[in-house]
Amino acid sequence: MIRARPASRAFLLLLTAVALALSAGPSEGQDSFRITYDVDRTSRPGKVQVVGRVANDGVRDVFEVSVTAEALDGRGKVLARGITYVDSKIARGDSRPFVTVVPDVPGVVQFRVEVSSYRSGLGVESP
């Protein structure tokens, strides 16, 4: 059996404490976005347009934002998908429009839209 030396244990404890401290700060995720959308099945034959807005409700500006719209069957299985670039920057508290196109396939009963990629900017700083 290999046993860690006391110095190794102290180092591991220090690394764990640092990791916990770094992860305790505010984080951005899907919760920081609000997405509203409508589905237009009539504009383009064979295609469904998902037209909406993505709002940044987080504490940081976000950059290089893209959304993914998924066409789902009754069991939640993804039948088709469309991805679109929204904008290079959405400031905190601001929103941007988007339009994405999804193939119109049989069996679709609902759609799901999520922010699929973004980069988070600097947080709010106190004076």
N, C-alpha and C positions, 0 to 999 in steps of 0.2 A: 504494500500500500504506500502511495506517495502522499506525504503530508506537506502542507504549505508551511513555509517558515513564517514566524510572526511578522516580519517586514512585508512579506507577500500578502498576508491577510490584511494588514493595515492599508496597503496600496489598493487592494480590491475594494475595501470598505470606502476608501476615498473616491475611487472611480464610480462606485454605486451612488454615493452622495452627490457627486457632480452631475451624474446622469439624471437623478431625480430632480435636482434643482433646475436643470435646463428644461426638463419636460414639464415643470410646474407652471411655466409662464403661459400667457394667453396663446391659444392655438386657433388657427383658421381651419375651416373644413366646410363641408356641405351646409352645416348649420349657419354659416355666415352669409349664405346666398339665399335669396328669395327669387323663385322663378314662377312667372305666370305665362301661360301660353294657350293658344287656340289651335285646333287642327282643321286644316282646309283640305278636304278631299275632292273639291270640284275644280280647282284652277288648272291642274295639269293631269292629263290622262296617264294612269300608271304610276303616278307619284302622289305623295301626301306632303303638303307643306305644313310644317310646325312653325308658327309665328308667335313670338313672345318677347319678354323682357327678362333680363337677369339683373337683379339688384344686389349690390354689395352692402350687406348689413353688418359687416365685420368692423374691426377697429383699425384695420390697415387697408391701404390701397392694394389692389391686385392688378397683375399684369399678365398679358398674353393669355386671355381667357377664351376657352372653347367650351361648347356644350355638346352633349350627345343626346339625341332623341331616339328612344327605342319603342318599336311597335311590339306589343305583347299579346299573347293569346289569353284565353280564360284562366289558364293555370299560371300565368306569369312568365312563360317562356318567351324569350326574345326571338321574334320572327324576322325582323328587319331593323336596320339601324342607320342613322344619319348623323354625321358629325360636322360641326361648323365652327369657324373662328368667329368670336364675338367682337373683341376689341383689344388693342394693345394696353389699355389702362382703364380700369373702373375705380374711381376714387371711392373711399369709404362714404357711404350714404348716397351714392349715385347709382344709376342704372343705365343699361344699354339695350337696344333692341337686337333681336336675332331672327333669322329665318333659316331653317334647315329642311332638307328634302329627304324623305324616307320612301323607299319603294312601297307601293301599294300591293300587299300580298294578302291572300285569303286567310281568314281566321283571326284577324286583328280585332281585339275588342277594347283595347285601351293603349295609351301611350305614357311613357315615363321620360322626363327630361331632367338631366343632371349636369352640373358643371363637371366636365371630365378632365380639364387641366387648367392650371393657373400657377402663377408665381406670386407669392406674398411679398408685399413691400415692408418698409419700416413701420414700426408701431407708433402709437401716440406717445409723445414724451411730455413729461411734466416740466414746468418752468423751474 
